[in-house]
């Protein structure tokens, strides 16, 4: 029974690594209303620490962070055994094809550009949680 409870809780946990307060608040509210528990990190180092500690079902990752860039965070997540299988969706203003390719080459499963369309975000989250 306890294992089922832990698994159900984990299945609803998403880590949001985003330094923009307004965007983070919007995403948190939008996903919380859909039943997700949102953990928030404001920088890359904090995001890596939280990913290792909480092992979320999904990570939403900004690329332009105040301490280290999201590319390094993504690369580190995919090289670490504990987090390598956690799907990562990039949320960024970087919209050049080279940036998109970098994201997927480093292991992202999705790439959404800002401003974030909440319907697209929710659809991408649902796709990853079901798979």
Secondary structure in CASP SS format (residue, H / E / C, confidence):
PFRMAT SS
TARGET T0000
AUTHOR 0000-0000-0000
METHOD secondary structure of the structure
MODEL  1
X C 1.00
X H 1.00
X H 1.00
X H 1.00
X H 1.00
X H 1.00
X H 1.00
X H 1.00
X H 1.00
X H 1.00
X H 1.00
X C 1.00
X E 1.00
X E 1.00
X E 1.00
X E 1.00
X E 1.00
X C 1.00
X C 1.00
X C 1.00
X H 1.00
X H 1.00
X H 1.00
X H 1.00
X H 1.00
X H 1.00
X H 1.00
X H 1.00
X H 1.00
X H 1.00
X H 1.00
X H 1.00
X C 1.00
X C 1.00
X C 1.00
X C 1.00
X E 1.00
X E 1.00
X E 1.00
X E 1.00
X E 1.00
X C 1.00
X C 1.00
X H 1.00
X H 1.00
X H 1.00
X H 1.00
X H 1.00
X H 1.00
X H 1.00
X H 1.00
X H 1.00
X H 1.00
X H 1.00
X C 1.00
X C 1.00
X C 1.00
X E 1.00
X E 1.00
X E 1.00
X E 1.00
X C 1.00
X C 1.00
X C 1.00
X C 1.00
X C 1.00
X C 1.00
X C 1.00
X C 1.00
X H 1.00
X H 1.00
X H 1.00
X H 1.00
X H 1.00
X H 1.00
X H 1.00
X H 1.00
X H 1.00
X H 1.00
X C 1.00
X C 1.00
X C 1.00
X C 1.00
X C 1.00
X C 1.00
X C 1.00
X E 1.00
X E 1.00
X E 1.00
X E 1.00
X E 1.00
X E 1.00
X C 1.00
X C 1.00
X C 1.00
X C 1.00
X H 1.00
X H 1.00
X H 1.00
X H 1.00
X H 1.00
X H 1.00
X H 1.00
X H 1.00
X H 1.00
X C 1.00
X C 1.00
X C 1.00
X C 1.00
X E 1.00
X E 1.00
X E 1.00
X E 1.00
X C 1.00
X C 1.00
X C 1.00
X C 1.00
X H 1.00
X H 1.00
X H 1.00
X H 1.00
X H 1.00
X H 1.00
X H 1.00
X H 1.00
X H 1.00
X H 1.00
X H 1.00
X H 1.00
X H 1.00
X C 1.00
END
